Amino acid sequence: MSKYSILWEFVQRDGRESFQLTFAEIQNIAGIPIDHSFLKYKKELMEYGYQVEKISMKEQTVTFRRQGGNSSDTST
C-alpha cells in the first residue's frame, strides 16, 4: 500500500474532470504532508484513472485531471 493510497482513492471518488487541492488539504486527506517523494508516487494515480496535471509550489496547489475524457469508470 502506497503512503498516498488514501489520497488517490479520494481523487478517484471525487469524479470531477479536473480539480485542485491545496497542500494543506492533501495533508488533511492523506494524513501526511507533501514532500519530494510525491513526484515519484504521483505516477500511481494513473491506476485510479487520474493524473497530476500541475504542481504549483508558489500557490501550494496540485491540479488533478481525469484520464480518457468522459470515462468516469476505470477498471484495473
For each residue, the residues with C-beta under 8 A, 3 or more apart:
1: 5
2: 5 8 41 44
3: 30 32 37 41
4: 7 8 30 32 38 41 42 44 45
5: 1 2 8 9 44
6: 9 10 29 30 31
7: 4 10 11 26 29 30
8: 2 4 5 11 12 44 45 47 48 50
9: 5 6 12 13 48
10: 6 7 13 14 29
11: 7 8 14 45 48 50 64
12: 8 9 15 48 49 50 74
13: 9 10
14: 10 11 19 64
15: 12 66 72
16: 19 66
17: 65 66
18: 53 63 64 65 66
19: 14 16 63 64
20: 61 62 63 64
21: 25 26 29 61 62 64
22: 25 26 60 61
23: 26 27 33 34 60 61 62
24: 27 28 60
25: 21 22 28 29
26: 7 21 22 23 29 30 34 62
27: 23 24 30 31 32 33 34
28: 24 25 31
29: 6 7 10 21 25 26
30: 3 4 6 7 26 27
31: 6 27 28
32: 3 4 27 35
33: 23 27
34: 23 26 27 38 62
35: 32 38
36: 39
37: 3 40 41
38: 4 34 35 41 42 55
39: 36 42 55
40: 37 43
41: 2 3 4 37 38 44
42: 4 38 39 45 51 52
43: 40 46
44: 2 4 5 8 41 47 48
45: 4 8 11 42 48 50 51 52 64
46: 43 49 50 51 67
47: 8 44 76
48: 8 9 11 12 44 45 74
49: 12 46 66 67 68 71 74
50: 8 11 12 45 46 64 65 66 67
51: 42 45 46 64 65 67
52: 42 45 55 62 63 64
53: 18 63 64 65
54: 61 62 63
55: 38 39 52 61 62 63
56: 59 60 61 62 63
57: 60
58:
59: 56
60: 22 23 24 56 57
61: 20 21 22 23 54 55 56
62: 20 21 23 26 34 52 54 55 56
63: 18 19 20 52 53 54 55 56
64: 11 14 18 19 20 21 45 50 51 52 53
65: 17 18 50 51 53
66: 15 16 17 18 49 50 69 71 72
67: 46 49 50 51 71 74
68: 49 71 74
69: 66
70:
71: 49 66 67 68 74
72: 15 66
73:
74: 12 48 49 67 68 71
75:
76: 47
